[in-house]
Amino acid sequence: MRRIRFIAAAGTAVTAGAIALMLPNPQASAAVAGAASGFATQNGGTTGGAGGTTVKATTGTQIHQALCGRASASTPIIIEVTGTINHGNTTKVSGDSCNTAADKIELKDISNVTIVGVGSAVFDQLGIHIRNASNIIIQNVTVQNVKKSGSPTSNGGDAIGMETDVHNVWVDHATLIASGGEDAGFDGLFDMKDNTKYVTLSYSILRNSGRGGLVGSSDSDLANGPITFHHNWYENIDSRTPLLRGATAHIYNNYYHSLNESGINPRAGGKAKVDNNYFQDSKDVLGTFYTDLPGYWQVSGNTFDNVTWSAVGTDNNPAGPNPVSNTTVSIPYSYTLDNTSCVPNVVKATAGANTGLKTSTGTCATTTSSPSPTTSTSPSASTSPTPSTSPSQPSGTNLSLASGAGADGSSKASGTSYGNVKDGSLTTYWSPSGTTGDISIKWGSATTVSRINLREVTSGVIGSYQVLNGATGAVLKSGTGSGVITFTATSTTKITFKIVSASGTPQVAEFETYAS
């Protein structure tokens, strides 16, 4: 079995004593972008806390306080989260409208709730548990390194877990990551069991885990689903992308890279409609595995790029090497499929937290980033700072994600990679071996660039910089800090960001490049 690679992630530190801020009703949906899709639109739909009060939270305790402070367990609420939520700032809170716990974010015995990240929102080693709940939206958050064994433990090792009479949940633009498999203390990234229905997972990253997620905890737990998975990026996962026990799933326009043991695994009567997905550098990406209880699939428009298949056996029924349908699945909602060939680029540009809540247009293009919410607050209110954004965000295509684009630089810190600055994820990064160094984006042919967006994991570390034409060494721009930097349009095969000074070791999450 291939070893799960550890990729670190970091969030913004916050103080446990920060005060949650209640906002007036007109601001209720300011931070939430788009509307639910897939099976989450059925059974009455999924709107979360739309129409309710907005609350700002910078600790797990404040999230629980917001839930417990409602008039009832079904009163709509939107909780805007900023900063790092961890065991140290998450305590149990009691009330008539909540049922919380200290070792997880507990959405239990409640309904009509939205949790949305504003700026960087990282749930560090702390899972989100949804139980006996309905009409829940979770958007633009990172949940990382949740363990079921070792220390600390949370949520049975699931990043997001749903169980016991859960319905209508939409999880969107989330980054769910671990640092290993079960033997390292981790379980699933996105698990559903014990009567969980009408769920959609969209535009999310699932990475570096032994298990992507399951629908049904055992071969007798068959009353789950239907579920939709679309425009998600699965990478370096051993199995369960997902595992379907008896459930029906619609799985379309996802990008699967480095599935090490198996992938989509319908069994015990489970059915998967698998449309226009891109599978790359992987093994046994579709079929019934590890059981003699068969599952079924309907396939159309998928690409299998360097996929290997095992032989058929008693407990092993791969769909390949030439997958054909053995069932039909009826889909009750409308949807538009991106052409399979562009799925990797579209998903890399849109999936995960902190990607601007961009989505596919359905034509191999993406929408522009959604604007950050603006809210008016009382002068006497105590609020926590949120990361600053540039008033002039780039538009157009991020050329760093173009096919054939590469990255290199000066000596890198252990555990980091040049390629992390062009993978479309803010949870991976490159660091120089000291406090200074340079990182470059390069192309095989001349490319015109006039603007970059240098995105740090923790803003404010980079001091002075130079932007160089990497092909000639000419200085295009000098200044301080990171963010959006504009310079005279230059045709080159390489753009270099040189860090001249810094207050610590910089962590560059993304080096975006634009023509205008």
C-alpha positions in Angstrom: 0.0 0.0 0.0 1.3 3.4 -0.9 2.1 5.6 2.1 -0.2 8.5 2.7 1.9 11.7 2.4 1.7 14.3 5.2 0.9 17.8 4.0 0.7 20.4 6.7 -1.9 23.0 7.0 -2.1 26.1 9.1 -4.8 28.5 10.2 -5.0 31.9 11.8 -4.6 31.9 15.6 -7.4 33.5 17.6 -8.0 34.3 21.2 -10.5 32.2 23.2 -12.0 35.2 24.8 -13.2 36.9 21.6 -16.8 37.9 21.7 -19.3 36.7 19.2 -21.1 39.5 17.3 -24.8 39.2 16.5 -25.7 40.9 13.2 -29.1 42.2 12.1 -31.3 40.1 9.9 -30.5 41.9 6.6 -27.0 40.5 6.8 -28.1 36.9 7.2 -27.0 35.5 3.8 -24.2 37.9 3.0 -21.4 35.3 3.3 -23.2 32.4 1.7 -22.8 32.0 -2.1 -24.9 30.0 -4.5 -27.6 27.5 -3.7 -27.6 23.8 -3.0 -27.4 21.4 -5.8 -27.9 17.7 -6.4 -29.9 15.5 -4.0 -29.8 18.2 -1.3 -32.3 20.1 -3.4 -34.9 17.3 -3.0 -37.1 16.4 -0.1 -38.0 20.1 0.5 -34.6 21.5 -0.3 -31.6 22.7 1.8 -31.4 26.4 2.7 -29.6 26.2 6.0 -30.0 29.3 8.2 -31.3 31.6 5.4 -33.4 34.3 6.8 -32.0 34.0 10.3 -29.6 36.1 12.4 -25.9 36.1 11.5 -23.4 35.5 14.3 -19.6 35.8 14.1 -17.5 33.2 15.9 -13.8 32.8 16.3 -13.9 29.8 18.8 -15.7 26.5 19.0 -17.4 27.7 22.2 -18.8 30.7 20.4 -20.3 28.3 17.7 -22.0 26.4 20.5 -23.1 29.5 22.2 -24.7 30.7 18.9 -26.6 27.5 18.6 -27.7 27.5 22.3 -28.7 31.2 22.2 -31.5 30.7 19.6 -35.1 30.9 20.5 -35.6 27.2 19.6 -33.6 24.3 18.1 -35.1 25.2 14.7 -34.7 29.0 14.7 -32.6 29.8 11.5 -29.1 31.0 12.1 -25.9 31.7 10.0 -22.6 31.4 11.9 -19.7 33.1 10.2 -16.5 31.5 11.4 -13.0 33.0 11.2 -9.7 31.7 12.6 -8.7 28.3 14.1 -11.2 26.2 16.0 -9.6 23.6 18.2 -9.9 21.6 21.4 -8.4 24.5 23.4 -11.3 26.9 22.5 -14.2 24.5 22.2 -16.3 23.7 25.3 -19.7 22.2 25.9 -22.5 24.8 26.1 -26.0 24.0 27.5 -29.4 25.3 26.5 -32.9 24.4 25.4 -32.0 24.9 21.7 -28.8 22.8 21.5 -27.0 19.6 22.6 -23.3 20.2 22.4 -20.0 18.5 23.4 -16.5 19.6 24.2 -14.6 17.4 21.9 -16.3 18.2 18.6 -18.5 20.8 16.9 -21.9 19.2 17.7 -24.8 19.9 15.4 -27.2 17.6 17.2 -31.0 17.7 17.6 -31.2 20.9 15.6 -32.2 22.3 12.2 -31.8 25.3 9.9 -28.1 26.1 10.4 -25.4 27.5 8.2 -21.7 27.4 9.1 -19.6 29.4 6.7 -16.0 30.3 6.8 -15.1 34.0 6.3 -11.4 34.4 5.6 -9.5 31.4 6.9 -11.7 29.1 9.0 -9.8 26.0 10.1 -11.2 23.2 12.3 -7.9 21.8 13.6 -8.1 18.2 14.9 -11.7 18.9 15.7 -14.5 17.2 13.7 -18.0 18.4 12.8 -20.6 16.0 14.0 -24.2 16.1 12.6 -26.7 14.0 14.4 -30.5 14.0 14.3 -30.4 17.2 12.4 -31.7 18.6 9.1 -31.3 21.6 6.7 -27.6 22.1 7.4 -25.1 24.0 5.2 -21.4 23.9 5.8 -19.4 26.0 3.4 -15.8 27.4 2.9 -14.1 25.6 5.8 -11.1 23.4 6.3 -11.3 20.4 8.7 -7.9 18.8 9.3 -6.2 15.9 11.1 -9.2 14.6 13.1 -8.2 11.4 15.0 -10.1 8.5 16.5 -7.1 7.2 18.4 -4.0 8.9 19.9 -4.4 12.5 21.2 -6.5 14.5 20.9 -9.5 12.5 19.6 -12.7 13.9 18.1 -15.8 12.7 16.3 -14.7 9.1 15.9 -11.9 10.3 13.6 -14.3 11.7 10.9 -13.7 15.2 9.6 -17.4 15.5 8.9 -19.7 12.8 10.1 -23.4 12.4 9.8 -25.5 9.8 11.7 -28.9 9.0 13.1 -31.8 10.5 11.2 -30.0 13.3 9.3 -31.4 14.8 6.1 -30.8 17.7 3.7 -27.2 18.6 4.2 -25.1 20.6 1.7 -21.3 20.7 2.3 -19.6 23.0 -0.2 -16.1 24.3 -0.9 -14.7 22.4 2.1 -11.1 21.1 2.5 -11.1 17.8 4.3 -7.6 16.4 5.0 -5.8 13.9 7.2 -2.2 12.8 7.5 -2.5 9.1 7.2 -4.8 6.0 7.5 -6.4 4.1 10.3 -3.1 2.8 11.7 -2.1 6.5 12.2 -5.3 7.2 14.1 -7.5 8.6 11.3 -10.9 7.4 9.9 -13.1 8.8 7.2 -13.2 12.3 5.9 -16.9 12.4 5.0 -19.1 9.6 6.6 -22.8 9.1 6.5 -24.7 6.4 8.3 -27.9 5.3 10.2 -30.5 7.0 8.1 -28.7 9.9 6.5 -30.5 11.1 3.4 -30.5 13.9 0.7 -26.9 15.1 1.0 -24.7 16.9 -1.5 -20.9 17.3 -1.3 -19.7 19.8 -3.9 -16.5 21.7 -4.8 -14.5 20.1 -2.0 -11.0 18.6 -1.5 -10.5 15.2 0.2 -6.8 14.5 0.6 -4.2 12.3 2.3 -6.4 9.8 4.0 -6.8 6.0 4.1 -10.6 6.5 3.8 -12.4 9.1 1.7 -15.9 8.3 3.2 -18.7 5.9 3.5 -22.5 5.8 3.1 -23.6 3.0 5.5 -21.5 1.8 8.4 -22.1 -2.0 7.8 -23.8 -4.3 5.4 -27.0 -4.1 7.5 -27.0 -0.2 7.5 -28.7 0.2 4.2 -31.2 3.0 4.7 -29.0 5.9 3.6 -28.9 8.1 0.6 -29.4 9.4 -2.0 -26.2 11.4 -2.2 -24.6 13.7 -4.8 -20.9 14.2 -5.2 -19.8 16.7 -7.8 -16.7 18.8 -8.7 -14.7 17.3 -5.8 -10.9 16.6 -5.8 -9.9 13.3 -4.3 -6.1 12.9 -3.9 -3.9 10.4 -2.2 -6.7 8.4 -0.8 -6.5 4.6 -0.2 -10.2 3.7 -0.6 -13.8 4.8 -0.2 -14.4 7.5 -2.7 -17.1 6.7 -1.6 -18.1 3.3 -0.2 -21.8 2.8 -0.8 -23.6 0.2 1.2 -27.1 -0.1 -0.3 -27.2 3.7 -1.1 -27.7 5.5 -4.4 -25.2 8.1 -5.4 -24.8 10.5 -8.3 -21.1 11.1 -8.9 -20.2 13.5 -11.6 -17.3 15.9 -12.7 -15.0 14.8 -9.9 -11.2 14.6 -10.3 -9.6 11.5 -8.8 -5.8 11.5 -8.5 -3.8 8.8 -6.7 -6.4 6.4 -5.4 -4.1 3.9 -4.0 -6.2 0.7 -3.4 -9.8 1.3 -4.6 -12.2 4.1 -5.4 -16.0 4.2 -5.9 -17.2 1.0 -4.2 -21.0 0.3 -4.4 -21.8 -2.9 -2.6 -24.7 -4.7 -0.9 -27.1 -3.3 -3.5 -25.6 0.2 -3.7 -25.9 2.0 -7.0 -23.6 4.7 -8.5 -24.3 6.9 -11.5 -20.8 7.9 -12.6 -20.7 10.6 -15.2 -17.8 12.6 -16.7 -15.3 12.0 -14.0 -11.5 12.1 -14.5 -9.5 9.2 -12.9 -5.7 9.5 -13.0 -2.7 7.5 -11.7 -5.0 5.2 -9.7 -6.0 1.6 -9.1 -9.5 0.0 -9.2 -11.3 3.2 -9.3 -14.8 1.6 -9.7 -16.3 -1.7 -8.7 -17.3 -3.9 -5.8 -14.4 -4.6 -3.5 -13.7 -6.6 -0.3 -17.1 -8.3 -0.3 -19.2 -10.8 -2.2 -22.3 -8.6 -1.9 -22.6 -7.0 -5.3 -23.1 -3.3 -6.1 -24.0 -1.7 -9.4 -23.0 1.2 -11.6 -24.1 3.3 -14.6 -21.1 4.8 -16.4 -20.9 7.5 -19.0 -18.2 9.9 -20.3 -15.4 9.1 -17.8 -11.7 9.3 -18.5 -9.4 6.6 -17.1 -5.8 8.0 -17.3 -3.1 5.5 -16.2 -5.6 3.5 -14.2 -4.7 -0.1 -13.3 -7.2 -2.9 -12.6 -7.0 -6.0 -10.5 -8.3 -9.4 -11.5 -11.9 -10.5 -10.7 -12.1 -12.7 -7.6 -14.6 -13.9 -5.0 -14.5 -10.7 -3.0 -13.2 -8.4 -5.9 -15.3 -7.3 -8.9 -13.6 -4.3 -10.6 -15.6 -2.5 -13.3 -12.6 -2.2 -15.6 -10.5 -2.3 -17.6 -13.4 -1.4 -19.9 -16.2 -0.3 -17.6 -19.8 -0.8 -18.8 -23.1 -0.1 -17.1 -24.9 -2.9 -15.2 -27.8 -0.8 -13.9 -29.6 2.5 -14.5 -30.1 5.3 -12.0 -32.8 7.9 -12.3 -31.8 11.5 -11.4 -34.7 13.8 -10.4 -32.9 17.1 -10.7 -31.3 19.0 -13.5 -27.5 19.4 -13.9 -24.9 20.3 -16.5 -21.9 18.2 -17.2 -18.5 19.7 -17.9 -16.6 17.9 -20.7 -14.4 15.3 -19.0 -11.2 16.6 -20.6 -11.4 19.8 -18.7 -12.5 18.4 -15.3 -9.0 18.4 -13.7 -8.4 22.1 -14.5 -12.0 23.1 -13.5 -11.9 21.2 -10.2 -8.4 22.5 -9.3 -9.6 26.0 -9.9 -12.8 25.7 -7.8 -12.6 23.0 -5.2 -11.7 23.6 -1.5 -11.9 26.4 1.0 -10.6 29.8 0.2 -11.0 29.5 -3.5 -13.4 32.4 -3.7 -16.4 30.0 -3.8 -15.9 29.8 -7.6 -17.9 27.2 -9.4 -18.1 25.7 -12.9 -20.2 27.3 -15.5 -20.8 23.9 -17.1 -18.8 24.9 -20.2 -15.3 24.1 -19.0 -15.0 27.6 -17.5 -15.4 29.0 -13.9 -17.2 31.8 -12.3 -15.3 34.7 -10.8 -14.6 34.7 -7.1 -17.6 35.7 -4.9 -17.1 39.0 -3.0 -16.3 38.9 0.7 -19.3 39.9 2.8 -19.5 43.4 4.1 -21.4 44.1 7.3 -22.0 47.1 9.4 -21.3 46.8 13.1 -21.9 48.8 16.2 -18.9 51.0 17.2 -19.1 49.5 20.7 -19.1 45.9 19.5 -16.0 43.7 20.0 -15.0 41.9 16.9 -12.0 39.8 15.9 -9.9 40.9 12.9 -10.4 39.1 9.6 -7.7 38.7 6.9 -7.5 41.7 4.7 -8.3 41.4 1.0 -7.0 43.4 -1.9 -9.4 46.0 -3.4 -8.2 44.9 -6.8 -8.6 41.1 -7.2 -7.4 39.6 -10.4 -9.8 38.6 -13.1 -9.6 35.9 -15.8 -7.8 32.6 -15.8 -5.1 31.8 -13.2 -2.3 30.9 -15.6 -0.5 29.0 -12.9 -3.1 26.2 -13.2 -2.7 26.0 -17.0 -1.7 22.6 -18.5 2.1 22.4 -18.7 2.7 25.2 -16.1 5.4 24.3 -13.6 7.1 25.7 -10.5 10.6 25.9 -9.1 12.6 28.0 -6.7 15.4 28.3 -4.2 16.0 25.7 -1.5 12.8 24.6 0.1 12.0 23.8 3.7 11.6 20.1 4.6 8.1 18.7 3.8 7.1 21.5 1.4 7.0 21.4 -2.4 7.3 24.0 -5.2 4.2 22.5 -6.8 2.1 23.4 -3.7 2.0 27.0 -4.9 0.1 25.9 -8.1 -2.2 23.1 -6.9 -5.2 25.3 -6.3 -5.2 24.6 -2.6 -4.6 26.9 0.3 -3.9 24.0 2.7 -0.6 23.1 1.1 2.4 25.5 0.7 6.0 26.1 -0.1 8.5 27.6 2.3 12.1 28.6 1.7 14.8 26.9 3.8 15.2 30.2 5.7 13.3 33.5 5.9 14.2 34.5 2.3 14.2 32.8 -1.0 12.4 32.8 -4.3 9.6 30.8 -6.0 8.7 30.8 -9.7 6.0 29.9 -12.1 7.1 28.8 -15.5 5.7 27.8 -18.9 7.0 26.0 -21.9 6.2 28.9 -24.2 6.1 32.7 -23.8 3.1 33.8 -21.7 1.9 37.4 -21.0 1.6 38.2 -17.3 0.7 41.6 -15.7 -0.6 40.7 -12.3 0.0 38.1 -9.6 -1.7 37.1 -6.4 0.8 35.8 -3.8 -1.2 34.1 -1.1 0.4 33.4 2.3 -1.0 30.8 4.7 -0.5 33.5 7.4 -0.5 37.0 6.0 2.0 39.6 7.1 5.1 37.3 7.3 6.6 38.5 4.0 8.3 41.8 4.2 10.0 43.3 1.1 9.9 41.5 -2.2 10.9 41.8 -5.9 8.9 40.4 -8.8 11.3 39.3 -11.5 11.2 38.3 -15.2 12.6 34.9 -14.5 13.8 34.5 -18.0 15.9 37.7 -18.0 16.4 38.6 -14.3 14.8 42.1 -14.9 13.0 43.5 -11.9 9.3 44.1 -12.7 8.1 45.4 -9.3 9.4 46.0 -5.8 7.4 46.4 -2.7 6.4 45.0 0.7 3.9 42.3 1.8 1.9 39.8 -0.3 -1.4 39.8 -2.1 -2.2 41.2 -5.5 0.7 42.9 -7.3 0.4 44.6 -10.7 3.2 45.4 -13.1 3.7 46.2 -16.8 2.5 43.4 -19.0 5.5 41.1 -19.7 5.8 38.2 -22.1 8.1 35.6 -20.5 8.5 31.9 -19.8 9.0 32.5 -16.1 7.8 34.8 -13.3 9.8 34.8 -10.0 8.7 36.2 -6.6 11.8 36.9 -4.6 11.4 37.3 -0.8 14.0 39.9 0.3 13.0 40.1 4.0 10.5 38.4 6.3 9.5 38.4 9.9 9.6 34.6 10.0 9.6 31.6 7.7 7.1 32.5 4.9 4.5 29.9 3.8 3.3 30.6 0.2 0.1 28.7 -0.4 -0.6 29.9 -3.9 1.3 31.9 -6.5 -1.4 32.9 -9.0 -0.6 34.6 -12.3 -2.9 36.5 -14.6 -2.7 38.2 -18.0 -4.7 41.2 -16.7 
